[in-house]
């Protein structure tokens, strides 16, 4: 197992995420504890020492199960991370209650790593609002030794991350973002990595395989990669991409079975970053994957001045592309929840004034109607 240095600690370069543990009969709230125990045991034996859970994973069962499984090992033999569930605004005034309950659920006296969970458009104002006392309370717990290292995770935009960092960046020790070769450009991950670098904050990675999307590629793309590295499995390319980014310290993988874990651990037995030719080939594959499935909006904003409804059409199309490419998911609904309903895709009156000035000749009104229908 490879290890990365972090403030005097040696962290396994691969961490075990506990959001996609094996379950019984497809029920996300019924974790197969025997299978999960086998996975934790194998992870421990193989040198993984970082374990990531959260309040809402597996409908609240992840912290309980992972806590029970880790209690079989010396506390100093692993690093445990959990998060404050700010993805639900109803939790904002319950930080003390929730934090105490999380320690109880996990059966520990402290968290090695603790995060503001999912900084995004929906909750950024609340996270920054001192009336809730979230930052003040977590800093107090850090000073008391009940949080060893404080950080944040973010699914929000670059602008949202920047707001958060301008407020709390001096006290953030790590930043967890959705980072993979597909989202390097698609989700502006490259700019987010650079933003964290500007603040001197190391990168924690979530969704390295894009929820499994990067486990298998088309036959043509697989052959391209095989010709460059005949011995490298397709999923390993996603991890080699991350090994090519110097600021990446922790890569979290939500492994669902022992076979996935064994394959990922084999990949992390050595560091094999991509050379320029390999990087170019991989990003070209990502670009082709995205272009096949999204509208070619360049955010020129010509459309905006012609919209009688005052819609931010480029932003809505970006969310449409994310939602369409991912075949659903939470990012688009989450972002839309932060804006007035009269600025949603459903507000489009299909006047097509925007289409008359669109250089890409995008059928914007049809996209807005489709998006509104998909969102219900």
C-alpha positions in Angstrom: 0.0 0.0 0.0 1.2 3.5 -0.9 1.1 6.1 1.9 0.9 9.9 1.8 2.3 12.3 4.4 -0.2 14.6 6.1 0.9 16.7 9.1 3.1 14.0 10.4 0.7 11.1 9.8 1.1 8.4 7.1 -2.3 8.0 5.4 -3.0 5.1 3.1 -3.3 6.6 -0.4 -6.5 4.6 -0.8 -9.3 5.2 1.7 -12.4 3.0 2.2 -15.6 5.0 1.7 -18.6 3.6 3.5 -21.4 5.0 1.3 -21.7 1.9 -0.9 -21.3 -1.0 1.4 -22.8 -4.4 0.4 -26.5 -4.5 1.3 -29.1 -7.2 1.6 -31.8 -7.6 -1.1 -31.0 -4.2 -2.6 -32.2 -2.4 0.5 -29.7 0.5 1.1 -30.6 0.6 4.8 -29.8 -3.1 5.3 -26.0 -3.4 5.3 -24.7 -6.9 4.9 -22.6 -6.7 8.0 -20.8 -10.0 7.5 -19.7 -9.0 4.0 -18.7 -5.5 5.3 -16.7 -7.1 8.1 -14.8 -9.2 5.6 -14.0 -6.1 3.6 -12.8 -4.1 6.6 -10.6 -7.0 7.7 -9.1 -7.3 4.3 -8.6 -3.5 4.1 -6.8 -3.5 7.5 -4.6 -6.5 6.5 -3.7 -4.7 3.2 -2.7 -1.4 4.9 -5.8 0.8 4.4 -6.0 3.0 7.5 -8.5 5.7 6.4 -12.3 5.0 6.8 -14.9 7.5 5.7 -18.5 7.6 6.7 -21.3 10.1 7.2 -24.6 10.8 9.0 -26.8 10.0 6.1 -25.0 7.1 4.4 -27.1 3.9 4.2 -30.0 5.8 5.8 -28.1 6.4 8.9 -26.7 2.9 9.3 -23.2 3.4 7.9 -21.8 5.1 11.0 -23.3 2.4 13.3 -22.0 -0.5 11.3 -18.6 0.9 10.5 -18.2 1.9 14.1 -18.9 -1.6 15.3 -16.5 -3.1 12.8 -13.7 -0.8 13.6 -14.0 -1.3 17.3 -12.4 -4.7 16.8 -9.1 -2.9 16.1 -6.9 -0.6 18.2 -8.1 3.0 18.0 -4.7 4.2 16.9 -4.6 1.7 14.0 -7.0 3.6 11.8 -8.2 7.1 11.0 -12.0 7.7 11.0 -13.8 10.5 9.2 -17.4 11.6 9.4 -19.3 14.8 8.4 -21.8 17.3 9.6 -25.0 16.8 7.4 -25.5 20.3 6.1 -27.0 18.8 2.9 -30.2 19.0 4.9 -31.0 22.6 6.0 -33.1 21.2 8.9 -29.9 20.2 10.6 -28.3 23.6 10.6 -29.3 24.4 14.2 -28.5 20.9 15.5 -24.7 20.7 15.2 -24.0 19.9 18.8 -26.8 17.3 19.0 -25.7 15.6 15.8 -22.0 15.6 16.6 -22.5 14.0 20.0 -24.7 11.4 18.4 -22.2 10.6 15.7 -19.5 10.0 18.3 -21.9 7.6 20.1 -22.9 5.8 16.9 -19.3 5.3 15.9 -18.2 4.3 19.4 -15.3 6.7 19.5 -14.2 9.6 21.6 -12.9 11.7 18.7 -12.9 11.9 14.9 -9.6 12.0 13.2 -11.1 13.9 10.3 -14.4 15.8 10.3 -16.0 17.6 7.4 -18.6 20.2 6.5 -20.6 17.9 4.3 -21.5 18.9 0.7 -20.8 22.6 0.6 -23.1 23.7 -2.3 -25.5 26.3 -3.6 -28.3 25.1 -1.4 -26.5 25.5 1.9 -23.6 28.0 1.5 -25.5 30.9 3.0 -26.5 28.8 6.1 -22.9 27.4 6.5 -21.6 31.0 6.5 -24.3 32.3 8.8 -22.9 32.7 12.3 -26.4 32.4 13.9 -26.1 28.6 13.5 -22.7 28.5 15.1 -21.6 25.5 13.1 -18.0 26.7 12.4 -17.6 28.0 15.9 -18.8 24.7 17.4 -16.6 22.6 15.2 -13.5 24.7 16.0 -14.3 24.3 19.7 -14.4 20.6 19.3 -11.1 20.7 17.4 -9.5 22.7 20.2 -10.8 20.1 22.7 -9.2 17.2 20.7 -12.5 15.7 19.6 -11.8 16.6 16.0 -8.2 16.1 15.0 -8.5 17.6 11.5 -11.2 19.8 10.1 -12.1 20.0 6.4 -15.0 20.1 4.0 -16.5 18.3 1.0 -18.1 20.1 -1.9 -20.3 19.2 -4.8 -21.1 22.9 -5.5 -19.7 25.2 -8.1 -16.2 26.8 -8.2 -17.9 30.1 -7.0 -19.5 28.4 -4.0 -16.2 26.8 -3.0 -14.5 30.2 -3.3 -17.0 31.8 -1.0 -16.6 29.1 1.5 -12.8 29.3 1.4 -12.7 33.0 1.7 -14.7 32.6 4.9 -13.1 29.5 6.5 -10.1 28.6 4.3 -7.5 29.6 6.8 -8.9 26.9 9.1 -9.6 24.1 6.6 -7.0 21.4 6.6 -8.2 19.4 3.6 -10.8 19.7 0.8 -12.8 16.8 -0.6 -14.0 17.2 -4.1 -15.5 15.1 -7.0 -12.4 14.5 -9.0 -11.8 12.2 -12.0 -10.7 12.5 -15.5 -14.2 12.9 -16.8 -15.0 15.8 -14.4 -11.6 17.4 -14.9 -13.3 19.7 -17.4 -17.0 18.7 -17.3 -17.4 19.7 -13.6 -14.5 22.2 -13.6 -12.5 20.0 -11.2 -9.2 21.3 -12.6 -10.1 24.8 -11.5 -11.2 23.5 -8.1 -7.9 21.7 -7.6 -6.1 25.0 -8.4 -8.3 26.9 -6.0 -7.4 24.5 -3.2 -3.7 24.8 -4.1 -4.0 28.6 -3.9 -5.2 28.1 -0.3 -2.6 25.6 0.5 -5.2 22.9 1.1 -4.5 19.2 0.1 -7.0 17.4 -2.0 -9.2 14.5 -0.9 -10.9 12.7 -3.8 -14.4 11.4 -4.0 -16.1 9.7 -7.0 -12.7 8.7 -8.6 -14.6 6.3 -10.8 -17.6 8.6 -11.3 -20.0 6.3 -9.5 -18.8 3.3 -11.6 -19.1 5.2 -15.0 -15.3 4.8 -15.5 -15.1 1.1 -14.7 -15.8 0.1 -18.3 -15.3 2.1 -21.5 -16.3 1.5 -25.1 -14.3 -1.2 -27.0 -12.6 1.5 -29.0 -11.5 3.5 -26.0 -10.4 0.4 -24.1 -8.2 -0.6 -27.0 -6.6 2.9 -27.1 -5.7 2.6 -23.4 -4.5 -1.0 -23.8 -2.1 0.0 -26.5 -0.5 2.5 -24.2 -0.4 0.2 -21.1 -1.3 -3.4 -21.9 -1.1 -4.5 -18.3 -3.3 -1.7 -16.9 -7.0 -2.5 -16.2 -9.5 0.2 -17.3 -10.5 1.2 -13.7 -6.8 1.6 -12.8 -6.5 4.4 -15.3 -8.8 6.6 -13.2 -6.5 6.1 -10.2 -3.3 6.7 -12.3 -4.9 10.0 -13.4 -5.2 11.0 -9.8 -1.7 9.9 -9.0 -0.6 12.4 -11.6 -2.0 15.3 -9.6 0.6 16.3 -6.9 -1.9 17.8 -4.4 -4.0 14.7 -4.2 -3.4 13.1 -0.8 -6.4 10.8 -0.2 -8.4 8.9 -2.8 -11.7 7.5 -1.4 -13.4 4.6 -3.1 -16.9 3.4 -2.1 -16.2 -0.2 -2.8 -19.3 -2.5 -2.7 -17.7 -5.9 -2.6 -14.4 -7.7 -1.8 -13.4 -8.1 -5.4 -13.6 -4.4 -6.1 -11.5 -3.8 -3.0 -8.9 -6.4 -4.0 -8.5 -4.8 -7.5 -8.2 -1.3 -6.1 -5.6 -2.3 -3.5 -3.5 -4.0 -6.2 -3.6 -0.7 -8.1 -2.4 1.2 -5.0 0.6 -1.1 -4.5 2.6 1.2 -6.7 2.5 4.8 -8.0 2.4 5.0 -11.8 1.4 8.5 -12.9 0.6 9.2 -16.5 3.1 10.6 -18.9 2.0 13.5 -21.2 1.0 11.2 -24.1 -1.2 9.0 -21.8 -2.7 12.1 -20.1 -3.7 13.5 -23.5 -5.2 10.2 -24.6 -7.3 9.9 -21.4 -8.6 13.4 -21.5 -9.4 13.0 -25.2 -11.5 9.9 -24.3 -13.3 11.9 -21.5 -14.0 14.8 -23.9 -15.5 12.4 -26.5 -17.7 10.7 -23.8 -19.0 14.1 -22.7 -19.6 15.5 -26.1 -21.7 12.5 -27.2 -24.1 13.2 -24.4 -24.4 17.0 -23.8 -25.5 20.1 -25.5 -22.6 22.2 -26.9 -23.2 25.4 -24.9 -20.1 27.6 -24.7 -21.6 30.0 -22.2 -21.3 33.0 -24.6 -24.4 34.5 -22.9 -25.9 35.9 -26.1 -29.1 34.1 -25.2 -29.5 35.8 -21.8 -30.2 39.3 -23.0 -32.9 37.9 -25.3 -34.8 36.0 -22.7 -38.0 37.8 -21.6 -38.1 35.6 -18.4 -34.6 36.6 -17.4 -33.4 33.0 -17.2 -29.7 32.2 -16.7 -29.8 29.9 -19.7 -26.0 28.9 -19.7 -26.2 27.9 -16.1 -29.4 26.0 -16.7 -27.9 24.2 -19.7 -24.9 23.2 -17.6 -27.2 21.7 -15.0 -29.2 20.0 -17.8 -26.0 18.5 -19.2 -24.9 17.2 -15.8 -28.4 15.8 -15.1 -28.7 14.2 -18.6 -25.1 12.8 -18.6 -25.5 11.3 -15.1 -29.0 10.0 -15.9 -30.4 11.8 -12.8 -28.6 12.3 -9.6 -28.8 15.1 -6.9 -26.5 17.8 -8.2 -28.9 19.6 -10.5 -32.0 19.5 -8.1 -29.7 20.6 -5.3 -28.4 23.6 -7.3 -31.9 24.6 -8.5 -33.2 24.6 -5.0 -31.0 27.6 -4.3 -32.6 29.8 -6.9 -36.1 31.3 -7.2 -38.6 29.0 -8.8 -39.5 31.6 -11.5 -35.9 31.1 -12.8 -36.2 27.3 -13.1 -36.3 25.5 -16.5 -40.1 25.3 -16.1 -40.3 29.1 -16.4 -39.3 29.0 -20.1 -42.2 30.1 -22.3 -40.7 28.6 -25.5 -40.6 31.9 -27.3 -37.3 30.8 -28.9 -35.8 34.3 -28.9 -32.7 32.8 -27.4 -32.4 30.2 -30.2 -32.4 33.0 -32.8 -29.0 34.3 -31.4 -27.4 31.0 -30.3 -24.1 30.4 -32.3 -24.4 26.7 -31.5 -27.9 26.5 -32.8 -29.1 24.7 -29.7 -32.8 24.0 -29.4 -32.9 25.6 -26.0 -36.7 25.7 -25.5 -36.8 21.9 -26.1 -34.0 21.3 -23.6 -35.8 23.5 -21.0 -39.0 21.5 -21.5 -37.2 18.2 -21.3 -35.3 19.3 -18.2 -38.5 20.5 -16.4 -40.1 17.2 -17.2 -37.2 15.2 -15.9 -37.2 17.2 -12.7 -40.9 16.6 -12.2 
